[in-house]
């Protein structure tokens, strides 16, 4: 695990320089961020109804956001959390 932690620190240092990140590096980042995830919706499963406050304080519901083609919901980690 220590070697993986060192590799992730190296990745973060590179991101901090503004250098170009390869697809393999982004996939490594994604895998690292999601390691140990044990729950969530299955692919193709409908989300339950929800109401969440967005980044500017406006409450958004699933029904408000759902379009004719569906909804892509992305959660991003933030230093503010």
OpenMM code with the backbone's topology and positions (N, CA, C; nanometers):
from openmm import Vec3, app, unit

residues = "UNK UNK UNK UNK UNK UNK UNK UNK UNK UNK UNK UNK UNK UNK UNK UNK UNK UNK UNK UNK UNK UNK UNK UNK UNK UNK UNK UNK UNK UNK UNK UNK UNK UNK UNK UNK UNK UNK UNK UNK UNK UNK UNK UNK UNK UNK UNK UNK UNK UNK UNK UNK UNK UNK UNK UNK UNK UNK UNK UNK UNK UNK UNK UNK UNK UNK UNK UNK UNK UNK UNK UNK UNK UNK UNK UNK UNK UNK UNK UNK UNK".split()
positions = [
    Vec3(0.0820, -0.1199, 0.0000),
    Vec3(0.0000, 0.0000, 0.0000),
    Vec3(0.0862, 0.1260, 0.0000),
    Vec3(0.1984, 0.1215, 0.0672),
    Vec3(0.2863, 0.2374, 0.0733),
    Vec3(0.3330, 0.2783, -0.0660),
    Vec3(0.3675, 0.1799, -0.1500),
    Vec3(0.4114, 0.2110, -0.2860),
    Vec3(0.2986, 0.2788, -0.3639),
    Vec3(0.1743, 0.2302, -0.3476),
    Vec3(0.0603, 0.2920, -0.4155),
    Vec3(0.0396, 0.4348, -0.3653),
    Vec3(0.0542, 0.4568, -0.2343),
    Vec3(0.0415, 0.5919, -0.1791),
    Vec3(0.1460, 0.6846, -0.2392),
    Vec3(0.2695, 0.6361, -0.2536),
    Vec3(0.3751, 0.7169, -0.3139),
    Vec3(0.3422, 0.7496, -0.4594),
    Vec3(0.2867, 0.6530, -0.5321),
    Vec3(0.2488, 0.6757, -0.6712),
    Vec3(0.1387, 0.7800, -0.6803),
    Vec3(0.0448, 0.7761, -0.5871),
    Vec3(-0.0640, 0.8731, -0.5896),
    Vec3(-0.0123, 1.0123, -0.5543),
    Vec3(0.0786, 1.0210, -0.4612),
    Vec3(0.1391, 1.1521, -0.4293),
    Vec3(0.2110, 1.2083, -0.5517),
    Vec3(0.2801, 1.1215, -0.6256),
    Vec3(0.3478, 1.1634, -0.7476),
    Vec3(0.2471, 1.2179, -0.8480),
    Vec3(0.1330, 1.1486, -0.8614),
    Vec3(0.0260, 1.1949, -0.9509),
    Vec3(-0.0225, 1.3333, -0.9073),
    Vec3(-0.0517, 1.3497, -0.7791),
    Vec3(-0.1018, 1.4784, -0.7292),
    Vec3(-0.0004, 1.5902, -0.7499),
    Vec3(0.1274, 1.5586, -0.7296),
    Vec3(0.2314, 1.6589, -0.7540),
    Vec3(0.2312, 1.7023, -0.9006),
    Vec3(0.2144, 1.6047, -0.9907),
    Vec3(0.2120, 1.6371, -1.1341),
    Vec3(0.0910, 1.7240, -1.1674),
    Vec3(-0.0248, 1.6894, -1.1130),
    Vec3(-0.1458, 1.7684, -1.1369),
    Vec3(-0.1232, 1.9126, -1.0907),
    Vec3(-0.0568, 1.9284, -0.9778),
    Vec3(-0.0311, 2.0604, -0.9221),
    Vec3(0.0573, 2.1482, -1.0092),
    Vec3(0.1335, 2.0877, -1.1001),
    Vec3(0.2203, 2.1658, -1.1886),
    Vec3(0.1481, 2.2149, -1.3130),
    Vec3(0.0289, 2.1591, -1.3374),
    Vec3(-0.0434, 2.1949, -1.4592),
    Vec3(0.0007, 2.1144, -1.5797),
    Vec3(0.0845, 2.0134, -1.5582),
    Vec3(0.1322, 1.9293, -1.6680),
    Vec3(0.0178, 1.8482, -1.7274),
    Vec3(0.0341, 1.8067, -1.8506),
    Vec3(-0.0651, 1.7225, -1.9170),
    Vec3(-0.0690, 1.5860, -1.8495),
    Vec3(-0.1898, 1.5386, -1.8232),
    Vec3(-0.2097, 1.4090, -1.7575),
    Vec3(-0.2582, 1.3099, -1.8629),
    Vec3(-0.1951, 1.1948, -1.8679),
    Vec3(-0.2318, 1.0933, -1.9666),
    Vec3(-0.3613, 1.0227, -1.9264),
    Vec3(-0.4214, 0.9541, -2.0208),
    Vec3(-0.5423, 0.8776, -1.9914),
    Vec3(-0.5137, 0.7723, -1.8843),
    Vec3(-0.4001, 0.7067, -1.8928),
    Vec3(-0.3639, 0.6051, -1.7934),
    Vec3(-0.3520, 0.6665, -1.6540),
    Vec3(-0.2975, 0.7868, -1.6459),
    Vec3(-0.2861, 0.8540, -1.5163),
    Vec3(-0.4234, 0.8909, -1.4598),
    Vec3(-0.5152, 0.9370, -1.5462),
    Vec3(-0.6506, 0.9685, -1.4995),
    Vec3(-0.7226, 0.8431, -1.4534),
    Vec3(-0.7046, 0.7323, -1.5250),
    Vec3(-0.7672, 0.6069, -1.4828),
    Vec3(-0.7101, 0.5606, -1.3490),
    Vec3(-0.5804, 0.5783, -1.3286),
    Vec3(-0.5166, 0.5462, -1.2005),
    Vec3(-0.5811, 0.6308, -1.0903),
    Vec3(-0.5995, 0.7596, -1.1171),
    Vec3(-0.6627, 0.8513, -1.0216),
    Vec3(-0.8047, 0.8040, -0.9894),
    Vec3(-0.8822, 0.7711, -1.0919),
    Vec3(-1.0193, 0.7244, -1.0728),
    Vec3(-1.0221, 0.5987, -0.9864),
    Vec3(-0.9364, 0.5025, -1.0181),
    Vec3(-0.9309, 0.3790, -0.9394),
    Vec3(-0.8925, 0.4075, -0.7946),
    Vec3(-0.7979, 0.4968, -0.7743),
    Vec3(-0.7539, 0.5311, -0.6385),
    Vec3(-0.8669, 0.5978, -0.5602),
    Vec3(-0.9388, 0.6894, -0.6238),
    Vec3(-1.0461, 0.7617, -0.5573),
    Vec3(-1.1640, 0.6716, -0.5224),
    Vec3(-1.1832, 0.5647, -0.5988),
    Vec3(-1.2983, 0.4771, -0.5799),
    Vec3(-1.2631, 0.3442, -0.5149),
    Vec3(-1.1416, 0.3292, -0.4704),
    Vec3(-1.1004, 0.2046, -0.4044),
    Vec3(-1.1857, 0.1826, -0.2799),
    Vec3(-1.2360, 0.0617, -0.2661),
    Vec3(-1.3130, 0.0280, -0.1480),
    Vec3(-1.4603, 0.0650, -0.1558),
    Vec3(-1.5046, 0.1197, -0.2699),
    Vec3(-1.6465, 0.1540, -0.2826),
    Vec3(-1.7285, 0.0254, -0.2761),
    Vec3(-1.8260, 0.0236, -0.1877),
    Vec3(-1.9015, -0.0985, -0.1642),
    Vec3(-2.0480, -0.0897, -0.2026),
    Vec3(-2.0982, 0.0290, -0.2278),
    Vec3(-2.2401, 0.0391, -0.2576),
    Vec3(-2.2630, 0.1388, -0.3696),
    Vec3(-2.3852, 0.1504, -0.4073),
    Vec3(-2.4227, 0.2409, -0.5145),
    Vec3(-2.5209, 0.1722, -0.6070),
    Vec3(-2.5645, 0.2467, -0.7052),
    Vec3(-2.6597, 0.1928, -0.8008),
    Vec3(-2.5890, 0.1039, -0.9019),
    Vec3(-2.6597, 0.0043, -0.9468),
    Vec3(-2.6082, -0.0793, -1.0545),
    Vec3(-2.6230, -0.0031, -1.1861),
    Vec3(-2.5409, -0.0357, -1.2827),
    Vec3(-2.5508, 0.0272, -1.4144),
    Vec3(-2.6908, 0.0035, -1.4690),
    Vec3(-2.7556, 0.1105, -1.5128),
    Vec3(-2.8897, 0.1023, -1.5676),
    Vec3(-3.0014, 0.1152, -1.4656),
    Vec3(-2.9676, 0.1115, -1.3382),
    Vec3(-3.0690, 0.1238, -1.2333),
    Vec3(-3.1112, 0.2695, -1.2190),
    Vec3(-3.2423, 0.2931, -1.1991),
    Vec3(-3.2928, 0.4296, -1.1801),
    Vec3(-3.2541, 0.4835, -1.0429),
    Vec3(-3.2238, 0.6128, -1.0389),
    Vec3(-3.1958, 0.6764, -0.9106),
    Vec3(-3.3269, 0.7002, -0.8366),
    Vec3(-3.3215, 0.6981, -0.7056),
    Vec3(-3.4417, 0.7356, -0.6306),
    Vec3(-3.4642, 0.8865, -0.6439),
    Vec3(-3.5850, 0.9306, -0.6126),
    Vec3(-3.6108, 1.0752, -0.6116),
    Vec3(-3.5182, 1.1408, -0.5098),
    Vec3(-3.4740, 1.2619, -0.5400),
    Vec3(-3.3865, 1.3336, -0.4474),
    Vec3(-3.4087, 1.4834, -0.4599),
    Vec3(-3.3640, 1.5558, -0.3596),
    Vec3(-3.3580, 1.7017, -0.3612),
    Vec3(-3.2249, 1.7391, -0.2972),
    Vec3(-3.1379, 1.8028, -0.3746),
    Vec3(-3.0056, 1.8420, -0.3276),
    Vec3(-2.9826, 1.9893, -0.3564),
    Vec3(-2.9053, 2.0530, -0.2722),
    Vec3(-2.8694, 2.1925, -0.2924),
    Vec3(-2.7434, 2.1975, -0.3774),
    Vec3(-2.7461, 2.2791, -0.4834),
    Vec3(-2.6296, 2.2885, -0.5712),
    Vec3(-2.5247, 2.3843, -0.5143),
    Vec3(-2.4203, 2.4075, -0.5917),
    Vec3(-2.3067, 2.4875, -0.5457),
    Vec3(-2.3395, 2.6348, -0.5209),
    Vec3(-2.4542, 2.6809, -0.5694),
    Vec3(-2.4921, 2.8202, -0.5430),
    Vec3(-2.6117, 2.8302, -0.4492),
    Vec3(-2.6514, 2.7159, -0.3912),
    Vec3(-2.7555, 2.7173, -0.2902),
    Vec3(-2.8970, 2.6924, -0.3394),
    Vec3(-2.9140, 2.6597, -0.4672),
    Vec3(-3.0468, 2.6340, -0.5230),
    Vec3(-3.0795, 2.4854, -0.5083),
    Vec3(-3.1976, 2.4563, -0.4565),
    Vec3(-3.2382, 2.3164, -0.4427),
    Vec3(-3.2796, 2.2613, -0.5793),
    Vec3(-3.2248, 2.1462, -0.6139),
    Vec3(-3.2547, 2.0792, -0.7411),
    Vec3(-3.3111, 1.9415, -0.7106),
    Vec3(-3.4148, 1.9021, -0.7828),
    Vec3(-3.4716, 1.7682, -0.7647),
    Vec3(-3.4435, 1.6842, -0.8886),
    Vec3(-3.4595, 1.5561, -0.8724),
    Vec3(-3.4410, 1.4650, -0.9857),
    Vec3(-3.5352, 1.5053, -1.0995),
    Vec3(-3.6603, 1.5330, -1.0666),
    Vec3(-3.7583, 1.5703, -1.1682),
    Vec3(-3.7192, 1.7000, -1.2403),
    Vec3(-3.6623, 1.7968, -1.1665),
    Vec3(-3.6197, 1.9233, -1.2279),
    Vec3(-3.5081, 1.9017, -1.3295),
    Vec3(-3.4201, 1.8098, -1.3009),
    Vec3(-3.3000, 1.7902, -1.3816),
    Vec3(-3.3161, 1.6887, -1.4947),
    Vec3(-3.4137, 1.5995, -1.4835),
    Vec3(-3.4310, 1.4926, -1.5808),
    Vec3(-3.4737, 1.5486, -1.7158),
    Vec3(-3.3996, 1.5116, -1.8190),
    Vec3(-3.4337, 1.5543, -1.9549),
    Vec3(-3.4982, 1.4408, -2.0316),
    Vec3(-3.5285, 1.4650, -2.1570),
    Vec3(-3.5933, 1.3620, -2.2389),
    Vec3(-3.5012, 1.2432, -2.2643),
    Vec3(-3.3711, 1.2658, -2.2574),
    Vec3(-3.2734, 1.1591, -2.2798),
    Vec3(-3.2203, 1.1017, -2.1482),
    Vec3(-3.2694, 1.1499, -2.0370),
    Vec3(-3.2235, 1.1004, -1.9079),
    Vec3(-3.1441, 1.2047, -1.8326),
    Vec3(-3.0616, 1.1584, -1.7422),
    Vec3(-2.9844, 1.2472, -1.6552),
    Vec3(-2.8502, 1.1820, -1.6240),
    Vec3(-2.7439, 1.2574, -1.6403),
    Vec3(-2.6118, 1.2128, -1.5985),
    Vec3(-2.5783, 1.2899, -1.4724),
    Vec3(-2.5637, 1.2194, -1.3633),
    Vec3(-2.5376, 1.2809, -1.2340),
    Vec3(-2.3941, 1.2516, -1.1951),
    Vec3(-2.3151, 1.3561, -1.1758),
    Vec3(-2.1734, 1.3411, -1.1438),
    Vec3(-2.1467, 1.4110, -1.0111),
    Vec3(-2.0849, 1.3383, -0.9192),
    Vec3(-2.0433, 1.3971, -0.7921),
    Vec3(-1.8917, 1.4100, -0.7943),
    Vec3(-1.8429, 1.5271, -0.7616),
    Vec3(-1.6993, 1.5506, -0.7597),
    Vec3(-1.6567, 1.5849, -0.6177),
    Vec3(-1.5433, 1.5332, -0.5789),
    Vec3(-1.4914, 1.5654, -0.4461),
    Vec3(-1.4357, 1.7060, -0.4469),
    Vec3(-1.4405, 1.7683, -0.3323),
    Vec3(-1.3962, 1.9068, -0.3218),
    Vec3(-1.3185, 1.9249, -0.1925),
    Vec3(-1.2275, 2.0168, -0.1931),
    Vec3(-1.1526, 2.0479, -0.0713),
    Vec3(-1.2424, 2.1125, 0.0332),
    Vec3(-1.3592, 2.1609, -0.0086),
    Vec3(-1.4525, 2.2262, 0.0831),
    Vec3(-1.5375, 2.1286, 0.1627),
    Vec3(-1.5368, 2.0001, 0.1260),
    Vec3(-1.6261, 1.9028, 0.1925),
    Vec3(-1.5785, 1.8696, 0.3284),
] * unit.nanometer
topology = app.Topology()
chain = topology.addChain("A")
for resn in residues:
    res = topology.addResidue(resn, chain)
    for name in ("N", "CA", "C"):
        topology.addAtom(name, app.Element.getBySymbol(name[0]), res)
